[in-house]
Amino acid sequence: MSDLYLAVNRLKEKFPDSILEVVTFRGEITAKVTKKDIYEICQFLYSDPELQYHMLTDLCGVDYFPETPRFEIVYLLHSFKLNHRLRLKIRINEGESVSSVESIWKAANWLEREVYDLFGIKFENHPDLRRILLWDGYEGHPLRKDFPVEGPDFDKPYVPEV
């Protein structure tokens, strides 16, 4: 068994119904997985003694408007033990939420807040889910494809909610 595919093979053994597709491109592996099992999959990748994906390098959102499901969340993981990267992707519909992985990787705290701020995707069980780049009261989520190109109406005075 190649070290490159060790994580994918272990995931297929542990979560046979959750791995939807595996793609290898230029030496990097992407596994598309089900949204409902993302927390358990991440926990397994972190805690498995053979894998030890102890670093969440990035977590970001993608908007595929007008497709359904609309959003994709991408997790880029790194194992120092194997010196491998693994990309996980889940698809999510507008208005749905996904489990936070902040309890596994503390770096997810700000990354999930950024996705929430810019796309409006909510993370269940996040300890402090609030805007991180834009101010409270800002209307909309600027990285959504349906966000106005010219931005919101700044001529309208900002009135904070009470």
N, C-alpha and C positions, 0 to 999 in steps of 0.2 A: 504494500500500500504506500503510495507516494505521500510524503509529508505535506505536499501542497494540497492534497484532497483529504487529509486526515480529519479536519474539522467538518467538512461536508459529509463524509462517510459516518462520522459519529453522530451528526445531526439527523441523518436519515435513519440511523438505528434507533435513536432516542425519540424522535418526532416524525415518524413516517408519514403521517397525514398532514403535517404542517409545512413541508418543503414543497413549494409549488413549482419551482424551476431553478436550475443552477446553470450559470453561464460563466465561461472563462474567456477573458479577453486580455491580451497582452500580459499574461501572467497573474492577473488578479481575478479572484473568484467572487461572483455575486450570487447570493442565494435569495430568491424571492420567497417570503414566508407568509403565513397567515397572521393577520393582525391580532387575533385572540391569543396566540401563543408567544408573542414577541417577548414578553417579560421572562417567561420560563426559558425560552431559547437563549436569551442574553445571560440569564443567571447560570445556565448550564455552561455556556462558552467561557464565562468568567471563572467558574469554580471547578471545572473538570481539570484534574491534575495533568492530563496529557496535553491539554490545549492552552489554558491560562491566557485567555484574551483579556488582559488586565488594563488595556488602554482603549478608551473611547476617543478616537482621533477626531471624529466629526459626527455631527448629527444635523441633518438639514431637511428642508421640505422642498417639494417640487409640485407645481400646479400644472395639471394637464387639461385644464378647462378647454372645451366643454365635455371631455370624456367622463365616463363614470366607471369606477370611482375616480373622483377628481384629483385627489392628492396622493402623493407618495412621500413616505418618510424614509430617509436613507441613513443607515448607521454604518460608520466605517470603524472597524475594530482592528487592533494590532496585538499580536502575541509576541512578547519578547522572547519567550521560551522557544518558539518555532521560527521566529523572525518572519512571520507571515501577516498579511493583511486579509481581512474578510469583510466584504460588504454585504449587509442585510438590507432588504427593501420590503416595505409593506405598503399596501394601497389602502386608502381610507376615503370614505365618502364625506362630503360636506356635512357639517353638523355632528359628526361622530368624534369620539375622543379615543385616545390610545393610552395604554399603561405607561407611566413614567418609568425610566430606567435609572433615575437619579439615585436610588438606594443601592444600585450596583456600582455605578461610576459617578462620582461627585461632579465630574466635568459636565454631565448631562444637565445639571441645574441651569446654567446659563444658556446652553445650547437649546434646550427645550423652551426656555423663555423666549429666545430669539425666534424660534419657529412659531410659537404662539403669537408673538407680537407682529410678525410680518405676514403670517398666513392665517392666523385665527384658529389654529388647531389646538385643541385642549388636551392636556396630559393628566390623566387620572392619578391621584395620590402624589402629585408634585407638591413639595413643601411650601413653595412661594411663587405660584404661577401668576405673574403680573408682567406688564410691559417692561422691556429692558432697554430698548433703543428710542422709542417714541414716548411722549408724555401721556399721562393719564388724561382721558378725555379725547384723545386723538381718534377720529372716526375712520374706520376702515383698516385694511391690512395691505400695505403697499406692494407686496410681492405676488399678490393674486393677479391673475391675468385679466380679470374684469375690473381692476382698480383703474380709475381714470388716469390717462397718461399725463394730463396736466396737473394732477394732484387734486386734493380737496379744495373746497372754496375757502381760501384764507381771508377773504373779505368779510366773512361772517365772524363776529366776535366770539371768542372762546368763553363759555360760561361753564365753570366746573359744576359737576353734579353735587348736590348737597345731601 
